[in-house]
Amino acid sequence: MSEYSFTVHARREMTKDQITEEGVYHVIGDADDVVVHDDGRTRYTGMWQGRTFVVIVEDDGRTVITVWQPKWRRPRRR
């Protein structure tokens, strides 16, 4: 497994949505959808432990710049 670095923003979003590094690595390695954008960044969308995450990796292929759980996939809060 490659080593990724995480921006401060990515760490903040991971904490907010309770997403672990393990989850991020899983989504990158086993994504259901991978889109390479014109700017070179790659968007990975996949599931980890029943939750869907989106991970954006910088064009260097090593820097995770943001991570989130799409609102349309989040369980409802009670």
Phi and psi in degrees as a GROMACS rama.xvg file:
@    title "Ramachandran Plot"
@    xaxis  label "Phi"
@    yaxis  label "Psi"
@TYPE xy
-71.1192  160.246  SER-2
-95.2645  129.219  GLU-3
-111.075  147.54  TYR-4
-102.91  154.045  SER-5
-121.353  130.285  PHE-6
-69.9781  164.172  THR-7
-59.1732  -41.0648  VAL-8
-61.018  -45.5215  HIS-9
-60.4301  -44.0018  ALA-10
-61.5184  -41.8993  ARG-11
-61.6044  -46.0782  ARG-12
-66.3581  -37.7105  GLU-13
-62.8752  -42.3929  MET-14
-64.8557  -45.1635  THR-15
-59.5753  -43.1664  LYS-16
-96.9715  6.93731  ASP-17
54.7056  52.7218  GLN-18
-108.1  128.446  ILE-19
-90.5129  162.445  THR-20
-59.2789  -39.0238  GLU-21
-58.083  -42.0462  GLU-22
-63.4476  -41.9243  GLY-23
-62.944  -47.8619  VAL-24
-60.5211  -39.3825  TYR-25
-63.3318  -47.3429  HIS-26
-62.9819  -41.2999  VAL-27
-64.0857  -41.594  ILE-28
-78.4535  -22.6886  GLY-29
-137.922  46.0727  ASP-30
-68.9301  144.962  ALA-31
-80.1684  -25.9531  ASP-32
-145.365  130.895  ASP-33
-128.187  125.672  VAL-34
-127.259  123.448  VAL-35
-96.675  119.461  VAL-36
-84.3181  164.309  HIS-37
-58.0206  -29.8781  ASP-38
-82.1402  1.96731  ASP-39
94.1993  -12.8404  GLY-40
-72.3338  149.892  ARG-41
-118.133  133.237  THR-42
-107.134  121.263  ARG-43
-109.53  131.625  TYR-44
-124.996  128.761  THR-45
-165.872  179.039  GLY-46
-111.736  146.145  MET-47
-143.893  120.118  TRP-48
51.9961  45.5676  GLN-49
78.5902  6.30819  GLY-50
-120.28  140.86  ARG-51
-92.4058  133.268  THR-52
-124.938  153.629  PHE-53
-117.446  131.779  VAL-54
-125.529  129.634  VAL-55
-110.89  125.044  ILE-56
-112.616  134.489  VAL-57
-60.5493  164.395  GLU-58
-65.2514  -11.5804  ASP-59
-75.6104  -11.4005  ASP-60
76.3276  6.34175  GLY-61
-130.348  -12.2289  ARG-62
-110.874  117.66  THR-63
-82.2596  117.577  VAL-64
-97.0015  -26.1247  ILE-65
-161.487  157.285  THR-66
-145.132  139.091  VAL-67
-155.26  163.811  TRP-68
-106.316  116.875  GLN-69
-55.9647  137.555  PRO-70
-59.7227  -34.4393  LYS-71
-69.5931  -9.30174  TRP-72
-112.151  -4.83913  ARG-73
-75.1145  141.142  ARG-74
-67.2226  149.173  PRO-75
-68.7022  140.443  ARG-76
-83.366  144.8  ARG-77
